[in-house]
Amino acid sequence: MEIVIKNLSKIFKGDEKKGIDDTIAVNNVSINIKNNELVGLLGPSGCGKSTTLYMIAGLKEPSSGEIWFDNEEVTNLASEKRGIGFVFQNYALYPHMNVYKNIAFPLTNLKIDAYKKEYKIEMLTKENEILSNYEELVNIIKDSSLNNKISKERAIVFIIDKYIISPSFAKRLFNHKLFTISSKEELKNKVDNIINENNIKIKEIKDKYLKRNLKIDDSFYITNLNDEKIIQRRKLVYDEIDLMVREVARLVQIEEQLDKKPKELSGGQQQRVAIARALVKKPRVLLLDEPLSNLDARLRIKTREEIKRIQKETGITTVFVTHDQEEAMSICDEIVVMNNGKVMQEGKPIEIYKNPSNLFVAKFLGTPPINVFKGIIKEDGIYVDNEKISSLKNENYINKEVYVGIRPEGFIFVSSKKDEDNLDTISLRVKEITLNGKDTTLTLEHDSFIGENIKIVVDSDLNINIDTYQFKIKTNKMFVFDIDSEERIEIK
Ligand code: ATP
């Protein structure tokens, strides 16, 4: 599903008596979130990303603006009617319930308009299908044995996994005890008997329906004599809930932990349960508020890949909030960079990185961060201090100060002093050399640098010491910004 946000604002009212001003948490934000995409709302603390997410969820009321889910305006629709799944930062699992019950909880009171189905015939028919290949069933049960002993519990789990059926159905299949019959003929007779009895039962049930002018179609729905399905508003039945819980538990790979209480799980596992609980109702949108912030660094990387996998497997439009640019860059299809309640830029991570539209975005994305110098544009190019570093310029900015941002990978080591072959270079003093394997990170100084240290990444094979060197600048790694508006200006 597509989400369109139009001119959305949220003002938290202050308190005049206490001298607290109003807070404009979200300021005229417009965003297009495409169907099936994983989108990150990215920005520093307090920039309004969570408030935006809560408004999409219907958990906070906008002061103005509109929110659309496909062709339906949901701006004033109650949260529970939006078809969203929400994962809170602290997971908010119910501590007294086991994992299974936590995941099943959103389904327990869910009422659905469903076509009336004849479950008994469905089960008997499926049983006949499974028994038509009874050797497979017997092998599954035998394969589940440990130390040559068959455990009923283990066998039932194996059967559920193979046929995706409810525990009660799996128990029924086990209870035929086919695996105890050694004679091939006896086994075949037993199976034939079960199938025959099932067919008799199916016929009896169908006859009862026919007396009421109802039929059962090939997918086991109850229809009238004109083949129209009968609709019934009802709660989910136990078997339906069980299938949905197990399906989503399998998706987030938590099926082994269903009997545990949340406190018996690791942070990463709790996170999976929270995602499973949000997904179990098959929402139209999945919303995650800083989903990885409670995890340690290693688990964060693993879990973010998991979120990406789950999102791609389900195809569900997903929006997640993060202040971690690396996290957003690594898994998002699109990023919305926010600052001070406003959208600073929206686009594919790599496009934003390659083409930041303002200084804020240029500084926010990238590790190590972009290096920003104060410079000036002259008739013949860009200068930093008295050094001409590039022949590119912008005619409208001649003799104007600008910010010059250069990505860490944008420096080409020249080493020699400025000479005729290397006119456009910048001299930097090396302070520290850190080897990272194939790359080396240099920490350097320059008087016109804004910030603490210049960090650049160069090839490890270069022979660099603590000294002053010349560096050429890759033009596609250098961005120039207006000093007042901090918007990017074109240079050519
Ligand atoms: P963080 O990453 O720290 O959660 P954020 O980008 O998600 O930050 P929001 O939580 O959306 O930011 O908050 C945006 C601004 O709105 C902040 O200045 C915050 O103090 C303010 N704010 C949020 N909720 C309220 C509230 N209920 N009442 C008043 N101000 C609020």
Residues whose N, C-alpha, C, O or C-beta is under 5 A from the ligand:
A	BS01	ATP	F12 T23 A25 P44 S45 G46 C47 G48 K49 S50 T51 T52
